[in-house]
Amino acid sequence: MRDVQLDPVTDVPIAVNFLRYKPGRTASIPITYLNEEGSPGLKRGGYINHIYHALDCTIFTDNIPATLQIDVNGLHVGDKVYLESIKFPEGVTANIPEGSLVAKIAGRRGLIPRVEAVAEEVVEQKEEEDDDEEFDDWNDIF
């Protein structure tokens, strides 16, 4: 069903438009995301960066899916969702190349550990070790 027009007063359907696809035709199917509450990246303030909101697919069956579903359970900030992770019904193929990026979990810069902060900690640890060596050298003199 493509469109329904209702009477504004009685809510009785006035007109209904149906779509019929012939095998081999292209249809745009929207993408929905499942288990968002199970994603650590989304729990920490990240968000889904949609590369595609809907995929153009070639349909070879009468059973056209209402949506294509992607499970984001367990995904962290920086994880990516590729076309292979979508389970297409039998008779439905995507019109984009295999290996295409469909979505990714993005977030604030504070969610991803910075390399500089880790490097500063390592430098501080080395300085402390150097101080201990100097003290040991002083004790060796006496």
N, C-alpha and C positions, 0 to 999 in steps of 0.2 A: 504494500500500500504506500503510495507516494504522498497523497494529500487528502484531507477530509475537510469539507466545508460544512460548518454547523450554523443553524438558524440562531441569531443572536438572542432571541427571546426564549424559545422553547428547547434549544440545544438538540434539535432533531437534525440528523444528517441531511444536507441538501444535495451534496455531490461528493463522490469518492473517486479518486484517480488511482488506478493500479498501474504497476510497472510489470512488464513481462520481458524477460531477457531470453534471447535466442542463444543457443550454445555458441561459445566463442566470442561473445560480446564482453566489453569491459565495464566494470562497475567500481565505484569508489566505496570502500568499506571502512567505516570508522574504527579506530583502535581504542580499546578500554584497558585499564590497568587493574590487576587484581592484587589483593593482599598488600596494600600500601602500608597497613599498620604493622606488618612484619618486616619492613625494610629499616635497618639501622640508619641508613643514610637519610631517609625521610624523617625518622624520629628525631634526629639531631638538627633538624632545620633545613635539610636539603630539599630539593624539588626535582620534578621530572622535567627535563629539557626535551620537549617534543620535536624531533626532527621531522616526523610525519604525523599528522593528526588523523589521516586516513590514507589507505593504500589503494592504488588502482590495481585491480585484479581482473584476470580473465576468468570468466565463469563458464564451466562446461557441465553444470548440473542444474537441476531445478531447485535444490535446497541452497538458497543464498543466505549466508550467515548475516545476522543483524550487525554483529561487531566481531573484530578480531581481538583475542584476549592475550595479554602479556602478563606473566606473573613476575612481580618485582620483589617477592619475598626474599630476604637475605641480601639484597643489594646495598652496597655502601656508596658513599660519595666517590665519584670518579668511575664507577662501574658503568659499562655500556651494554645496551641491548641491541643485538643484531637481528637481521631478518630470519636467521636460522632458529631463533628462540620462539618464533611464532608458530603455533600449530595450525596449519591450514586444513580445512575440511577437504575431503576427497572431491576432486573436480574443480578446485579453486587454486590458481597459481598467481603469484605476484608479478607485476610488470616492472619491477626494479631489479637490478643485478643482485646475485647472491653475495652475501657478505656486506650488504649495505647497512649502515648505522640507522636504526629506527628511533632510538631514544637513549638518553643517558641520565644518570643521577648526578645533578650538579648541586652546588651549595656555596655558602660563604667561604671566603678564604680562611677564616678561622677554623673551619672544620677539617682542613687538610694540614697535617703537620708540616711546618716550614723547615727546609733543609738548613737555613741559617741558624735557627734556634738549636738544632741538634749539633751543628758544628761548634757553636759557642760553648755548649756543655762539654764537648770533647776537649776543646782548648783549655777550659778551666781545669779539667781533670789532669791534663798534662802539666799545667803550671804547678798544681799541688804536688804532683809526683816529683817535679824538679826541685821544689823547695825541700822535700824530704831528703833528696840526694845531697843537697848542699849541707844540710844539717849533719848527715852521716859523714861527709868529708871533714867537717869541722871537728867531729869527735875523733876521727882517725888521727888528726894532728896531735892531739894531746894524749 
